[in-house]
Amino acid sequence: MRKRALVVGLGIAGMSAAIGLRRAGWTPVIVERAPERRTGGYFVGLFPEGRQAAVDLGIADALHTRNPERAAGANSWSVDRRGGRRPALGFLDQPGGPSAVLRGDIEAALWQSITGVEVRFATTPVAITEGPAEVQVLLEDAGTGAQYTESFDLVVGADGMRSSVRRIVFGPDADYLTTWNAMICAFQLKEQVPSYGASDSIIIARAERAVWVFGLADHAPTALLTYRTTDIQEQFSGSRVERLRSVFSGIDDPVVRHVLDSLDEAPDHLFDSVHQVRMPRWSTGRVVLVGDAAWCMNLYSGMGATSSLRGGAALGVALQEHPDDLAAALNAWEAGLRPFVTGHQRSARLKQQMFVPSSRRAEALRSVLLGLARRIRSRRPVMETGGPQAPALSGASR
Ligand SMILES: Cc1cc2nc3c(=O)[nH]c(=O)nc-3n(C[C@H](O)[C@H](O)[C@H](O)COP(=O)(O)OP(=O)(O)OC[C@H]3O[C@@H](n4cnc5c(N)ncnc54)[C@H](O)[C@@H]3O)c2cc1C
C-alpha cells in the first residue's frame, strides 16, 4: 500500500514537498485555501541552493528565469538624497549570483510537475488528531461549508508564515512569530519608471524607508516598498495607499511618485508586516512543517523560496532513505537542513540594513560599503584576466 500524505498549501514549499513525496513512493494530496491557483507575484532571487533543488526536483528545464542583460544595456542605479543617480550594485550582484524570477515562475514550473497529484482548492484543515498509526484530519470545503474527516500517514504543513497547521498542532502564532518592526508592500509595475531603461533596477534606500524597483528581462519591473515602524497594528488600519503615501512623503523623487501612482492601478499587491518564524523543532509525530510555516526567514534574507524548494526536495530524499521509519526520516531531514536555515535567519538582520537602513548613520555606512564593494568588483575581472577588454561586473546583468 502506498502511504498517503496530506500537504496543506499549494505554494513553493507545498508543491516541492509533494514532488519529493511522490518520488519517495508516497501519494500526496494537496489542499489549498484559495479557490484557484495563484499566478504572478513579486520578484524573487533564486540562489544556487535553490537552483540545485530545482534540478533535484526535475523542474529546472521548466523554470523561466528573467535576468536582465547588462550587454543589452540593463543597469542598477542608486538615487541619492539630491536626486542624482549613480551606478550601484543591485540585488542580483550578491555573492552566489541569484537568478531573477517571479514567485509565480517557480510555482508554474512546480505545477507542471505535479500533474496527477490530487489538488483540492478552497479546502482547509480545521482539526488534526494523531493516532498511533495514522493522523486524522477534519477538512472544510469553503465553498459548501461541508466538513469531513480523512486519515493520512503524514501531514505536511506548507501553509506559509501564518500556518494553520502550526497553530493547530504546535500552538499560537505568538509562540513562534518574531516581529521585526517593519512593513513591506510588493507589486508589479505596469511600466518602468520614465527615463530609466526597461530592465533597469533602481534603489532608494533612506533611513527607515526604501523603494526598490527590480528590473526584469522580459517583463515590467516589480516594486518593493519597505519601511520600519514600531506600531505594526496601526499600519493595517485605513487605506494602504494613503498610509504608504504618508510614510514616503518625505522623499520627493520621481521614482517614488511613479511607484506610488502605480500602486493605485496595480491589480493586486502584497502588504504585510515582516516576521521570522523560529521553532525549536519542525515536526512532531506524523506532522511536519516546511517552508515559511516552519522557518520563514523573511524577504530580507532573500532565501525563502530557495529554502522552500530545498526543504521539499530534502524531505522526499529523507523519506526515501528511511522508508519504514518516519521518525528517523524526519530527524535526518531536520538535522540536514537546520544549519542552512539558522545561518540565513541570522544573516537576515544584516541584510535588512542593506534593504532599509535603520538610521541616517546606517544609511551613510551602507552607501560607503556598497560603493567600495562595487569598485572592487568592477576591477576584479581586469585583475583576474589581466586584459583591458574584460567586462566590468556591475549593474543587474549576470
Ligand atoms: C516581497 C517578498 C520578496 C521575497 N523575495 C525573495 C527572494 O528574493 N528570494 C527568496 O528565496 N525568497 C524571497 N521571498 C520569500 C519567498 O517568497 C517565500 O519564502 C516563499 O514563497 C514561501 O513559500 P511557502 O510555500 O512556504 O509559503 P507561501 O508562499 O505563503 O504559500 C502558502 C500556501 O498555503 C496556502 N494556505 C495558507 N493557509 C492555508 C490553509 N489554512 N489551508 C490551506 N492552504 C493554506 C496559501 O494560500 C498559499 O498558497 C520573498 C518574499 C516576499 C514577501
The ligand as an ORCA input file, in Angstrom:
! r2SCAN-3c Opt
* xyz 0 1
  C       8.264     40.745     -1.110
  C       8.953     39.429     -0.959
  C      10.160     39.214     -1.608
  C      10.791     37.983     -1.485
  N      11.978     37.803     -2.130
  C      12.569     36.598     -2.057
  C      13.798     36.371     -2.741
  O      14.358     37.259     -3.387
  N      14.342     35.130     -2.669
  C      13.744     34.108     -1.967
  O      14.275     32.982     -1.959
  N      12.599     34.299     -1.283
  C      12.002     35.514     -1.307
  N      10.858     35.726     -0.625
  C      10.306     34.648      0.223
  C       9.543     33.592     -0.552
  O       8.649     34.166     -1.470
  C       8.791     32.730      0.442
  O       9.670     32.310      1.453
  C       8.209     31.508     -0.224
  O       7.377     31.844     -1.304
  C       7.404     30.736      0.819
  O       6.749     29.682      0.222
  P       5.776     28.765      1.070
  O       5.231     27.770      0.120
  O       6.450     28.282      2.300
  O       4.609     29.731      1.617
  P       3.516     30.594      0.843
  O       4.051     31.163     -0.411
  O       2.970     31.537      1.845
  O       2.398     29.530      0.428
  C       1.484     29.029      1.371
  C       0.271     28.473      0.636
  O      -0.591     27.878      1.594
  C      -1.918     28.349      1.391
  N      -2.587     28.310      2.695
  C      -2.431     29.173      3.724
  N      -3.213     28.797      4.748
  C      -3.860     27.680      4.355
  C      -4.820     26.818      4.983
  N      -5.248     27.053      6.217
  N      -5.288     25.756      4.290
  C      -4.868     25.523      3.017
  N      -3.958     26.308      2.375
  C      -3.472     27.371      3.049
  C      -1.738     29.756      0.834
  O      -2.897     30.182      0.143
  C      -0.543     29.537     -0.091
  O      -0.935     29.061     -1.351
  C      10.219     36.959     -0.696
  C       9.012     37.183     -0.031
  C       8.381     38.411     -0.150
  C       7.091     38.622      0.576
*
